[in-house]
Amino acid sequence: MAKVKSIYFCKECGGEHAKWQGKCNFCGSWNTLSEHKVQNTKSKASSASQILSQNTAQKLEEIPNADLERISVEDEEFARVMGGGIVPGSLILIGGEPGIGKSTLLLQLALSLKKKVLYVSGEESLGQIKIRAERLGLSYNNAYFLDSHDSQHVLEQCKLLNAEILIIDSIQTMASQEIDGIQGSIGQIRQCTTEFQQLAKSNDIPVFLIGHINKEGNLAGPKILEHMVDVVLQFEGDAQNQYRLLRTIKNRFGSTSELGIYDMKMQGLSPVYNPSQAFLEHRCENDSGIAVAIGLEGIRPIMIETQALVSPAVYGNPQRSSNGFDLRRLNMHLAVLEKRCGLKLGNKDVYLNITGGIKLKDPAIDLATVCAIISSYMDQVIPSKSCFAAEVGLSGEIRPIAQIDLRIKEAEKMGFERLFISSAQQFSKGLSHQLKLIPCARLQDVAPKLFKL
C-alpha cells in the first residue's frame, strides 16, 4: 500500500517544508504554508544495476545530434523573440497583466501556424473564442479548441488529435487528478506543469503556457515554475497605450535580450517592423525638453523620444516623477547636474517621460535624458536633427557604449544629421556614414555645442 505523507508548500515562493511553521524559511512570509498530501509509490524492486543499464554517462562525441529544426512563424516579431522560431519539445511560459493581450497573441499564433494546434481555454468558452477570432478577422485554419480544466483530459485529447502544438490558457486554471488541491494552488500548478513538460519532451510537442502575474508584477505560482520551462516571455505595455512589448526573460535556445513590438488595434496585434519611426511619428520638434536617444534591445536599435519638464516647486517639497525610466537613475542624473554643471534643481519639480510606453534599460539613453532636462531647465529647444547615444557617469563624464555601428546606421536611416557620443568611443574599421559625430568628454562640453549660450 502506498504511504501517504504531508508536505507543506509556501504560497508565495513555492518553498517546500517538512512540517508546518508560521514563517517560510525561503522568502520570510508569514502564514503562507499550505498542506499537501503526497503518496509515495516508488518501488524498491529496482536495483542499482538495472538503473545503470538504462542510463549511463556519455562523452559529447557519443551523444547523437538532436534535431532542433525550428517551426517557422509568420509573425517576425514573435520569431525574433523566440530566437528564430519555435523549438520542438520546448515549454514556453508567457506572462503579463490582465487584458494586455496574451490570449489574443496566442490565438493569432494558433490560427497562423501551418501545424495542427490544440488551443485549451480554461477561462473562456468556445463561443467566446469564436467571437474573438471573428472580431480579429482570422481564418480557422487547422486549429482545434477545447474548453477544459482537467490536465489528464487535455493530455488525452492532445494524443487523440495527434496535435503538433499545445496552448494552455492558462496554467492557473488547470487541475490534475493526481493530487488534491484547488485550481491555482502551488501543488496543482507544479503538478500540471510537470505533466505538460513530460508531454513536450517525450513527443517533441511545443507547449505554450499562459501565466497570471501577482500584484507585485511577478509570475504567480511557485518560483520553480520559471526554472522548469525553457522560455519565459513577458508581455508588457500600458492598457491605455497602443504599443505592446514582448520581452524575453529566459530562453534556452536563443538570446535573452530580444524585444518584439506590437500595435494593439481593433483587428488584433499588428507587428511593428520599424519601431523608431513609430515612436518618433508624433514628435514635437519645436518644444524644449525633448531629446531623441538611440537605445538597443539585443541587436535591434530603437530610437525613442525622451521628454522632460522642469518647473518651480510650488508646494515646498520638489516632486520627482518618471515614466518608462528608472526613478533612482533619474535622481542620480539630477545630482550630477547640480554638482557638476551648477544647475539649481533642488527647488524644481522634475518630470521625465519615455514616449510610446516603452521601457529600456540601456544606459545609452542617459545622455538624451540629461540633455532633455537641461533643455527644459534653460527653456531652449534641442535641434530636431540631433540625437544622443552615450552613458553618463557620476563624475559627469560621458562614457562609451556598445554596438555604436548599429546605432549610427539607424540614426542615418531615420534622417538625423548629428549624433552626440563619448569622445572615448571606439568604432569598427571600415565604418562609412554621412552622420556628423560630435564627441564630448564631459557634460560641461555638451551645452556649448547644443545650445545658444
Secondary structure, DSSP 8 states (H G I E B T S, - for coil): --EEEEEEEETTT--EESS--SB-TTT--BS-EEEEEEEE---S---HHHHHHH-----GGGS-------B--S-HHHHHHHTSSB-TT-EEEEEE-TTSSHHHHHHHHHHH-SS-EEEEESSS-HHHHHHHHHHHT---TTEEEEE--BHHHHHHHHHHHT-SEEEEE-GGG-B-TTS---TT-HHHHHHHHHHHHHHHHHHT--EEEEE-B-TTSSBSS-THHHHHSSEEEEEE--TTSSEEEEEEEEETTS-SS-EEEEEEETTEEEE-S-HHHHHTTT--TTSTTEEEEEEEETTEEEEEEEEEEEEE-SSSS--EEEESS-HHHHHHHHHHHHHHS----TTEEEEEEEGGG-----GGGHHHHHHHHHHHHHT----TTEEE--EE-TTSBEE--S-HHHHHHHHHHTT--EEEEETT----TT-----EEEEESBGGGHHHHHS--
